Amino acid sequence: MATVLLLRHGRSTTNADGTLAGHAPVGLDETGILQAKEVGERLAGLALAAVLSSPLLRCTSTLELALPEVTPIVDDRLIECGYGDWQGQRLDRLAKDPLWSVVQQYPSAVTFPGGESMAAMAARAVAAVRDWDTRITAAHGPDALWLACSHGDVIKAVVADALGLHLDLFQRIAVDPGSLTVLRYTPLRAFVLRLNDTGTLAALVPPKRRRGRRGAGADSDASVGGAAGVGGGAGGAGTPGRGAGRRGGRGSGRAAGSVGGGPREA
C-alpha cells in the first residue's frame, strides 16, 4: 500500500494565544509561517502522488507556503472537530468546565455542546485517510507517497486507529504544529513509521524493488528483531522500517491532552 504523510498545519494565531479555533478561519502566526516553509524544505525531493487538505485556512495556508506549486484536493472529512459552543473560548477557561475531564479520560463519550462528537470526528477522519490511501495505491502503486494536511485531534485519531488503540487512549499521542506523522497501511496491519516528526524525510524515498524478492504478504509482515532501521540495509521479515525516522517528536511534558492539538511549537 501507499505511504501517507499526515501534516499538522503550522502554528496558528489561536494556537499562540491559547484559544480553541475549531472551524474559525484563523491564519498562521509568524512561527507557523516559518514552520510551513521548513516543511516545504523537508518535503523537497519527495514525489507526492497526491496532496489532500482540510478546507480550513490554517491548513491551506500551510500548503501554499510548503508546496506553492501544488493545488491540494480539499476533503471536508479532514476538517477540525466541530467544537460547537467551545469554539473561540480560551483553553484555560474551558479546563474548568466539567466536560474537560471527560475529554481527557473518555473522549469517545464526548459530544461538544452544539457541536460534533469526537467519535464522529475520528470515524470520518479515519475513513478519509483509508479511502484515499486505497485509491492512491490503485492509481500509483504501492510505493506511492501522498500527503494530507489536517489538525491535531484529527491526526491523533487517525494514529490511534493505526495503532489499534481505543479512542479513549488517543490523548496519549502528541502531534505538534508543523510536524509530520507517517503511516503505511497493509492488508494485515498499519505501520506507524514516524510520529510527531520534525527531522529529515530522505529515508521515505522508496527503494528499487527487485523482482521475486518478496512474497505476496510480505509487506504486512513486521520485522523480527526490530530490523536494521534507516540506512541499515535489508531488514528481517518485512521492511516496515524503511521510512522510520531518526528524530521523533518531543513528549508533551503535561498530563492532560490539549483539545484541538494545543499551542505547542513543533
BAVO-548345 format. One record per residue: x, y, z of N, C-alpha, C in turn. Coordinates in steps of 0.001 Angstrom, whole numbers, padded with zeros to 6 digits, always signed. Layout:
# residues N
XYZXYZXYZ...
***
This chain:
# residues 266
+000830-001199+000000+000000+000000+000000+000871+001259+000000+000281+002374-000347+000998+003647-000377+001380+004089+001039+002186+005122+001123+002600+005697+002406+002015+007097+002515+001369+007390+003639+000740+008691+003828+001505+009517+004858+001749+010772+004517+002364+011736+005431+001248+012640+005948+001007+012596+007240-000020+013427+007861+000658+014669+008441+000363+015802+007863+000980+017073+008263-000004+017883+009108+000419+018240+010316-000375+019199+011065+000021+020599+010600-000975+021439+010406-000717+022810+009960+000259+023523+010890+000886+024576+010389+001764+025387+011219+000995+026085+012323+001730+026586+013293+001088+027212+014448+000207+028379+014009-001017+028389+014515-001969+029434+014152-001978+030541+015203-002651+031629+014881-002755+032736+015827-003508+032317+017080-004478+031413+016946-005219+030959+018123-004425+029923+018917-003600+029109+018235-002686+028228+018967-001807+029059+019887-001304+030175+019353-000367+031005+020094-000996+031662+021314-002289+032045+021219-002905+032723+022359-003777+031809+023218-003734+030490+022938-004433+029543+023796-005934+029529+023631-006411+029806+022418-007837+029812+022126-008182+028635+021229-009347+028043+021422-009775+026897+020620-010380+027406+019311-009688+027187+018206-010101+027744+016916-011312+027044+016328-011336+025710+016414-012423+024976+015787-012469+025223+014297-013632+025635+013783-013803+025868+012352-013589+027326+011962-013118+028155+012873-012905+029569+012570-011790+029731+011531-011906+030729+010650-010913+030944+009583-009685+031692+010082-008924+031076+010963-007736+031723+011506-006516+031368+010671-005563+032303+010610-004354+032082+009840-003179+031667+010704-002009+031632+010092-000778+031253+010784-000137+032481+011423+000526+032275+012560+001322+033357+013119+002736+033270+012525+003644+034114+012995+004990+034136+012417+005704+032802+012566+005540+032175+013724+006156+030857+013933+005554+029834+012977+004238+029880+012787+003569+028950+011883+004024+029116+010447+004260+030359+010032+004753+030607+008677+006135+029980+008499+007004+030135+009490+008335+029531+009428+008241+028011+009398+007343+027459+010213+007164+026007+010235+006720+025488+008877+005794+026197+008239+005299+025771+006930+006421+025789+005890+007244+026826+005923+008360+026908+004979+009373+025794+005239+009608+025468+006506+010526+024386+006845+009987+023042+006356+008675+022863+006450+008071+021635+005933+008340+021510+004436+008220+022627+003720+008499+022602+002290+009914+022149+001991+010876+022616+002793+012268+022197+002611+012423+020705+002876+011709+020203+003876+011815+018781+004219+011162+017891+003169+010118+018424+002519+009409+017641+001509+010106+017658+000153+011052+018568-000028+011763+018666-001305+012428+017326-001636+012255+016885-002848+012834+015612-003267+011897+014442-003168+010745+014631-002501+009750+013561-002427+008720+013750-003532+008467+012702-004288+007458+012747-005337+006118+012369-004725+005266+013350-004513+003970+013115-003887+002917+012841-004950+002275+011696-004836+001253+011323-005809+000000+012166-005668-000274+012665-004457-001453+013497-004215-001237+014289-002938-001883+015440-002863-001846+016273-001661-003279+016623-001295-003680+016250-000094-005031+016497+000420-004978+017554+001511-006108+018214+001742-006130+019232+002786-007506+019350+003418-007499+019695+004696-008689+020218+005356-009059+021523+004659-010334+021885+004636-010721+023137+003986-010372+024392+004775-009920+024259+006025-009699+025431+006864-008429+026187+006464-008468+027510+006663-007421+028413+006196-006039+028049+006711-005935+027641+007964-004614+027354+008519-003950+026160+007837-004741+025248+007286-004179+024117+006530-003832+024526+005102-004765+025201+004429-004486+025606+003051-003329+026612+002992-003217+027473+004009-002102+028419+004051-000775+027702+004253-000781+026666+005100+000438+025872+005323+000909+025254+004020-000012+024692+003258+000360+024050+001996+000779+025062+000937+000178+026245+000935+000590+027278-000015+002049+027663+000196+002479+027677+001451+003862+028021+001764+004801+026834+001569+004338+025650+001937+005200+024461+001868+005320+023927+000445+004219+023928-000280+004176+023349-001627+003475+024318-002567+004110+025458-002872+003444+026510-003642+003015+026103-005045+003622+025082-005615+003287+024669-006974+002183+023617-007012+001686+023242-005849+000677+022174-005769-000688+022769-005446-001713+022273-006134-003094+022615-005797-003689+021438-005041-003879+021560-003732-004343+020414-002953-005810+020076-003239-006141+018830-003022-007531+018370-003073-008120+018581-001688-009187+019324-001594-009817+019598-000304-010847+018513-000003-010718+017913+001154-011662+016898+001613-012230+017352+002951-013528+017594+002995-014166+018099+004216-014042+017133+005390-013788+015862+005107-013666+014885+006189-012403+015094+007016-011457+015901+006494-010213+016183+007208-010307+017443+008065-011496+018060+008129-011665+019291+008884-011528+019045+010385-011214+020106+011111-011102+020034+012569-012409+019548+013182-012321+019007+014381-013523+018606+015101-014429+019827+015294-015724+019613+015202-016664+020705+015434-016886+020891+016930-016252+021892+017522-016300+022078+018973-017529+022853+019444-018387+023264+018523-019642+023889+018911-019448+025119+019780-020111+025123+020931-020061+026280+021844-018674+026507+022429-017802+025519+022339-016440+025689+022853-015571+026515+021904-015952+026600+020648-015139+027311+019672-014957+028771+020068-013719+029251+019961-013417+030644+020254-013134+030930+021712-013281+029937+022584-013030+030155+024005-011579+029801+024363-011098+030387+025432-009741+030123+025889-009668+028742+026531-008561+028052+026282-008383+026703+026809-008309+026694+028335-007681+027707+028930-007587+027724+030388-008963+027908+031029-009863+028544+030309-011233+028691+030803-012021+027398+030611-011824+026763+029467-012516+025502+029193-012074+024406+030157-010837+024480+030633-010327+023463+031550-011106+023407+032852-011879+024447+033152-012698+024476+034361-014094+023892+034130-014422+023616+032879-015712+023019+032542-015695+021539+032930-016756+021002+033544-016778+019575+033902-016563+018645+032701-016919+019099+031501-016738+018264+030314-015263+018055+029991-014417+018978+030446-012988+018886+030144-012398+017552+030630-012753+017142+031838-012202+015896+032375-012685+014688+031578-013878+014781+031020-014381+013689+030172-013595+013654+028862-013305+014833+028316-012488+014904+027100-011129+014260+027337-010578+014454+028531-009265+013900+028850-009292+012388+029055-010339+011883+029707-010359+010485+030113-011201+009590+029214-012320+010106+028702-013236+009289+027901-013707+010055+026666-012781+010451+025794-013187+011260+024639-014213+010579+023730-014240+009260+023724-015211+008567+022872-016647+008849+023298-016831+009320+024536-018173+009598+025044-018570+011062+024896-017677+011885+024336-017891+013338+024324-018588+013785+023048-019657+014552+023219-020240+015354+022146-020197+016798+022617-019520+017655+021882-019390+019040+022306-020734+019746+022198-021065+020571+023163-022366+021254+023148-022528+022090+021879-023570+021760+021122-023798+022455+019863-022838+022045+018766-022061+020970+018986-021045+020575+018020-021050+019097+017689-019884+018579+017413-019683+017226+016913-019190+016320+018030-019441+015034+017912-018853+014084+018849-017436+013746+018391-016580+013431+019339-015210+013056+018992-015180+011719+018265-016129+010855+018569-016199+009572+017864-016540+009781+016392-017460+010715+016112-017821+011005+014723-016639+011625+013985-015911+012526+014655-014714+013118+014054-013704+012042+013694-013456+011121+014628-012484+010060+014395-012917+009164+013243-014193+008821+013194-014696+007916+012158-014543+008520+010767-014895+009793+010624-014801+010411+009293-013346+010602+008872-012465+010946+009835-011061+011162+009512-010390+009861+009089-010627+008800+009843-010049+007501+009503-010573+007025+008157-011865+007201+007920-012448+006789+006648-011815+007552+005488-011583+008850+005671-010988+009659+004610-009582+009179+004274-008752+008976+005298-007363+008578+005066-007292+007187+004447-008061+006262+004962-008030+004901+004413-008593+004867+002991-009623+005657+002744-010216+005720+001406-009207+006250+000390-008586+007381+000714-007614+007958-000215-006394+007061-000382-005978+006389+000679-004820+005506+000575-005096+004364-000398-006294+003807-000324-006663+002734-001247-006704+003237-002687-007292+004414-002882-007407+004970-004228-006043+005327-004811-005187+005909-004005-003872+006319-004491-003000+005102-004771-003099+004083-003944-002362+002846-004198-002793+002219-005515-004094+002193-005762-004607+001606-007002-004139+002387-008220-004041+003704-008089-003684+004540-009232-002183+004660-009442-001400+004630-008353+000024+004938-008447+000955+003835-007950+000388+002765-007404+001218+001652-006965+001580+001712-005492+002124+000621-004950+002377+000502-003509+003507+001374-002987+004340+001921-003862+005434+002774-003403+005081+004256-003435+003837+004567-003722+003419+005962-003809+003465+006639-002438+003808+007914-002441+003755+008755-001248+002672+009808-001460+001884+010077-000428+000905+011150-000531+000799+011857+000808+000259+013056+000799+000249+013886+001989-001156+014420+002257-001503+014493+003533-002758+015106+003954-002464+016097+005073-002907+017339+004899-002709+018371+005915-003994+018540+006719-003885+018357+008025-005077+018406+008856-004734+018999+010225-005459+018546+011258-005427+019178+012575-004995+018182+013655-004627+018717+014816-004070+017889+015877-004955+016734+016294-006194+017007+016698-007072+015931+017154-007409+014959+016037-007540+015479+014822-007842+014617+013677-006708+013629+013442-005475+014124+013415-004325+013252+013179-004150+012266+014326-004348+012724+015556-004252+011825+016707-005257+010683+016597-006457+010977+016122-007472+009938+015964-007071+008929+014900-006476+009407+013803-006026+008501+012741-004889+007620+013236-003976+008196+014005-002860+007422+014558-003375+006377+015544-004324+006748+016389-004884+005787+017341-005478+004594+016614-006191+004857+015531-006750+003760+014728-005638+002884+014159-004583+003506+013649-003482+002738+013066-002787+001871+014108-002730+002357+015334-002090+001610+016419-003025+000601+017076-004287+000602+016679-005254-000298+017302-005659+000156+018688-005548+001460+018954-005904+001992+020265-007354+002450+020284-008003+002257+021418-009325+002817+021619-009204+004340+021617-010233+005020+021133-010202+006477+021093-009978+007085+022471-010366+006399+023525-010164+006919+024872-008685+007039+025239-007813+006418+024462-006373+006491+024716-005662+007480+023806-006395+008170+022922-005703+008982+021919-005060+010236+022504-005427+010620+023736-004786+011775+024351-003341+011482+024756-002907+010241+024642-001509+009905+024915-000595+010268+023740-001194+010621+022614-000443+010898+021390-000235+012402+021254+000988+012816+020928+001301+014231+020723+001537+014504+019246+000903+015556+018732+001080+015969+017339+001240+017486+017331+002463+017964+017159+002759+019387+017232+002500+020101+015909+002313+021421+015945+002192+022188+014701+003423+022004+013821+003197+021821+012538+004293+021674+011595+004953+020310+011587+004449+019372+012381+005060+018038+012433+004451+017114+011388+005197+016066+011073+004734+015046+010137+004643+013699+010845+003559+013014+010587+003355+011656+011079+003160+010773+009849+003860+009652+009790+003887+008840+008576+003321+007448+008863+002345+007043+008059+001694+005743+008213+001777+004969+006906+001858+003666+007037+001727+002795+005870+000761+001672+006209-000322+001607+005466-001314+000556+005650-000941-000653+004802-001229-001837+005311-001040-003070+004551-002299-003916+004723-002447-004991+003971-003646-005823+004130-003816-006380+005536-002725-006556+006280-002822-007147+007606-002850-006113+008719-002038-005061+008616-001927-004086+009695-001425-002754+009147-001517-001740+009982-000905-000441+009659+000404-000306+010416+001380+000332+009786+002651+000622+010434+002754+002132+010679+003113+002525+011891+003391+003919+012208+004896+004107+012042+005298+004729+010941+006712+004854+010617+007363+006056+011293+006574+007126+011485+007058+008299+012187+005884+008929+012922+006194+009578+014030+005158+010230+014820+005677+011575+015315+004906+012644+015012+005256+013979+015522+006687+014349+015152+007064+014101+013915+008451+014179+013482+008781+015522+012840+009967+016019+013118+010443+017256+012503+011817+017073+011855+012205+015838+011593+013519+015560+011037+013512+015399+009527+014606+014878+008984+014736+014695+007546+013803+013590+007053+013355+013724+005806+012434+012743+005217+013086+011924+004107+014401+012029+003970+015092+011364+002862+014853+009861+002852+014688+009268+004024+014528+007816+004092+013183+007342+003558+012262+008276+003281+010959+007880+002763+010963+007628+001262+012045+008002+000589+012137+007699-000836+012168+006180-000988+011194+005605-001726+011117+004142-001792+012312+003535-002513+012806+002403-002013+013923+001736-002673+013459+001047-003951+014401+000746-004832+014065-000012-006032+013737-001439-005647+012644-001930-006175+012231-003299-005853+012889-004282-006806+013346-005379-006238+013936-006437-007050+012899-007509-007311+012845-007992-008516+011843-008979-008894+011972-010255-008078+010841-010721-007620+010801-012003-006932+011382-011996-005542+011680-010783-005012+012347-010735-003709+011376-010955-002569+010091-010581-002777+009150-010593-001666+007930-011423-001998+007378-012059-000993+006163-012827-001158+004949-011929-001182+003779-012506-001457+002552-011731-001625+002162-010982-000361+002424-011578+000810+002018-010932+002049+003146-010272+002801+004297-010124+002166+005477-009654+002894+005342-008224+003383+004624-007393+002643+004502-006004+003069+003739-005871+004375+002977-006869+004757+002237-006836+006010+003052-007370+007179+004210-007965+006894+004999-008596+007948+005775-007558+008747+005780-007750+010060+006615-006923+010926+008010-007524+011003+009006-006677+011177+010381-007159+011253+010617-007904+012563+011201-009088+012471+011561-009856+013654+012920-009365+014143+012985-008987+015405+014230-008468+015956+014396-006970+015778+013423-006312+015134+013470-004861+015027+014059-004320+013747+014664-005159+012914+015247-004748+011629+016418-003793+011820+016977-003318+010696+018200-002525+010727+017955-001033+010857+016727-000589+010599+016435+000835+010694+016935+001589+009485+016969+002924+009593+017356+003770+008473+018808+003547+008107+019039+003318+006812+020408+003187+006320+021084+001903+006718+020302+000934+007242+020920-000283+007725+020819-001452+006783+020345-001222+005565+020256-002314+004617+018982-003090+004808+018976-004328+004317+017771-005146+004341+017412-005529+005758+016088-005527+006033+015618-005911+007353+015384-007394+007434+014714-007821+008507+014374-009222+008651+013128-009518+007854+012108-010065+008521+010866-010377+007841+010085-009097+007661+009916-008652+006404+009198-007406+006133+010134-006220+006229+009668-005069+005689+010507-003875+005718+009750-002659+006211+008988-002781+007315+008272-001602+007788+009179-000489+008254+010461-000784+008484+011369+000234+008967+011974+001102+007887+011561+000926+006603+012234+001663+005541+011990+003159+005630+010924+003598+006335+010685+005030+006468+010838+005504+007887+011401+004700+008745+011498+005079+010158+012406+006277+010321+012029+007203+011180+012805+008434+011347+013882+008302+012396+014892+009092+012241+015931+009142+013252+015601+010128+014348+014715+011062+014025+014326+012038+015036+012837+011938+015265+012411+011634+016454+010998+011591+016762+010551+012902+017337+009237+012989+017653+008724+014201+018263+009061+014220+019740+008905+015387+020341+009172+015532+021759+007944+015198+022562+008116+014720+023763+006983+014448+024632+006292+015723+025028+005031+015602+025436+004247+016799+025717+004643+017451+027028+005128+016663+028000+005519+017233+029278+004340+017581+030157+003115+017182+029736+001931+017500+030510+001053+016263+030609+000321+016162+031711-000544+015003+031896-001795+015108+031053-002306+016318+030852-003558+016498+030129-003294+016698+028648-004113+016065+027804-004031+016277+026375-004769+017556+026003-004214+018332+025070-004840+019586+024679-005959+019328+023686-007092+019953+023882-008172+019892+022920-007787+020756+021732-007975+020224+020518-007599+020981+019339-006134+020893+018997-005368+020085+019716-003960+019881+019410-003016+020735+020221-003512+021826+020815-002682+022623+021715-001806+023626+021002-001192+024531+021760-000407+025638+021196+001060+025360+021049+001500+024105+021259+002935+023865+021301+003587+024091+019964+004835+024539+019996+005621+024708+018781+006244+023373+018430+006350+023123+017094+006968+021878+016663+008473+021974+016817
***
